[in-house]
Amino acid sequence: EVQLVESGGGLVQAGGSLRVSCAASGFIFDDYAIGWFRQAPGKEREGVSCINNADGSTYYADSVKGRFTISSDNAKRTVYLQMNSLKPEDTAVYYCAADIFRSNTEVSSYLDDLEYDYWGQGTQVTVSS
């Protein structure tokens, strides 16, 4: 059974940092892409970043480029999202998602939530002004 468990959310002041984690089980970790998404109240879910665990290639939404860093520890089967210079508009529930990385695709395509079959339960990130 595929399981994704997010952790590390919380309350932080604007300009601060936070790292959220996504612990994965139930699939061959190295064969999968992992994406981070977020959804604020009243807004659509937004792709934040994604990583191809096979080769470590990454992709970021323009809204977080230069501030957020995605990384993967394949031994721990965990993907991290380091968030720096946080802004109030980063406030949202953050979800991780997983799906097998298909050959002949670009990692950028995994910023689309339609690519994913498996989702975690989410972790709340709140940035105060």
Buried (B, 14 or more C-beta within 10 A) or exposed (E): EEEBBBEBBEEBEBEEEBBBBBBBEEBEBEEBBBBBBBBBEEEEBBBBBBBBBBEEBBBBBEBBEEBBBBBBEEEEBBBBBBBBEBBEEBBBBBBBBBBEBEEEEEBEBBBEBEBBEBBBEBBEBBBEE
